[in-house]
């Protein structure tokens, strides 16, 4: 398969080791999956920024009451209010959105030797289902006394606004598509 190179992407950024043209092999065979960490962080940053903007606009115009940072902070600290809850939620949101999820996507892209928006969107669909089920589980977990005035978010967040389930799915599809578009698999 021909190598897909992002415009303006240096070969050092696309190389898993950060050194242009270096791909470690063991006796002529590929070693374990090597993730291009520079691309993982860049793709994660771009996708998280875009989806965060989408979520903020949806909240601002009243289409949803879902606040991912508040929900994550509430699950970690078992409180539904306060600056510390929001700060913990933002930290966890950024860790997941910029590092952990993009690393999983990167490993999958590398394993398939392919990264594009369509494949990313397919992974985003799986992520959307997990997020929708996770919202329902978050309401049942019970560590957080309640998630703001709405109580439990419900399956796909339906209790947080009629637009929330659709917005959740679209945001996760968009996140995956952006990761697939920005991430490029280094040539082998």
N, C-alpha and C positions, 0 to 999 in steps of 0.2 A: 504494500500500500504506500502511495507517495506520502512524503512528509508534509504535514500541514504546518505552516509557520505563520504566526500572527504578524501583521504589518508592524514594523518598528520593534519587534521583540528580539532582543539580543540572544545569540545562541547560548550565552552563559545562563540566562534566565530560563531557557527551555531545557537546559541540561539538568538531570536529576542531581548531579554532584556540584553544579554551579560552575564547572569548568567546561568551556566549549569543546564539544566532540568527545567528551569522556563518558562512556557508558561501561560500567564494570561488567565483566563476564567471568564465568568460571569454566575453564577448559572448553572454550568455544560455545558454551551454553549461557543463556541469560541467567543472571542471578535472580533473586527474589524481585518482586515488583518494586521498581524504583519510582518514587513520586517526586515530581518537580516541585519542591516546596515553595520556591519563589512564585510559581504560577498558582499554586494552591492558595497562598495568602492573597495574591493579587485578585484572582477570580473570586475568592470568598469575600474580599473587601468590596469589590464592585457589586456583586450580587446582593450582599447584605445591605449596602447603602441604598440600592435601588428598591429593594423590597421594603426597607424601613420607611423610605419616602412614600411608597404606595400605601403602607399601613397608616402612616401619619395623616395623609390626605383623606383616606377613608374615614378615619376617626374625626378629623376636623370638619368634614361635611356631614357627619352624622350617620354614615352608613353602617358603622359598627362601633361597639364599645370595647372590643378586644384590644388589650394592651399587653403585648407579649412580655415586655420587661417586667411589668407589675405582676403578671401571672407567674413568671419564673421566679422572681424574688419572693413571692408569697409561698411558693412551693418549697423554697430553700429555707426561709426564715419563719414560716408558719404565721406570718402577719400580713394583713392586707393593706397596710398603710405605712407611711413614713418614708423618709429619704433613704434610710439604710436598705429598706426592702427594694426600692427602685434601683438603687446603686448595685445591689447584689444581682438583681434581675438583668440590668444592662450588661454587667460583666459576664454573666452566664450566656446572655443572648449573643454578645460579641464573640465569646469563646466558641460557641456552637456554630454561629453563622460565618465566622471568618476562618476558623481553624478546623474544628472537628468534622462538620458536614462536608466542607470542601475536600478534606483529606480522604473521606470515604468515597466521594465522587471521583477524586483523582486516582485512587486505587482501582476503582472500577474502570475508569477510562484507560488507565495503563494496562489493566488486565485484558481489555478488549482491543487495545492498540487503536483506539478511536475516540475522539472527543468532538462532538458537535452539538448544536442547539437541540436537535431532535432527540438524540440520545439523552442529553441532559434533561429534557422535558419528560422523557419516559421515567427517569430516576426521580424527577420532581413529582410525578404522579404517585409514586410509591411513598415519597416523603409526605405528600398531602394526605394520603390515607392514614399514615402513622400520626401525623399532627392532629387530624380530626378525631381519631380514636384517643389520642393522648389528651385532648381537651376534655373528653368525656371522663377519662380516667382521673384527670386532675381534680375534677369535681367530686369524685368518689374517694379520692385518696384520704381526705380528711385532715391533713396536717394544717391546711389553711382554713381558718374558721369560715371564711366566705371570700369570694372573689368580688370585692366591691359591692355595689348595690344589687347586682344581678344574681348573686349567688353562684351556683355551679354553672360553668359555661355550656354544658350539654354537648351532645355529639356534634362535632364540627363547629362548635360554638354557636349553635342556633339561638341560644338564649341571650346572646350578646348583640342581636340585631338580625333582621331577615337577610341582610346582604352578607353577613359574616361567613356562612358556609361557602358561598361562591367566591368571596374575596380570599378565603383561606386556600382554596384550591388554585385559583388563578395566581396568587402570590407564590405558592410553592412550584407551580409549573414554570412561572417566569424565573424564579430563583434557579431552578435546574437548567433551564434553557440558557440563562446568562453564564452559569458555570461552564456548561458545555461549549458555549461560544468563545469565552475568554480563555479557557484552558486549552492548551495545545499539547498533543502527545509528542515528545521528542522522537526523532527518527532513530531507528534501530539499525 
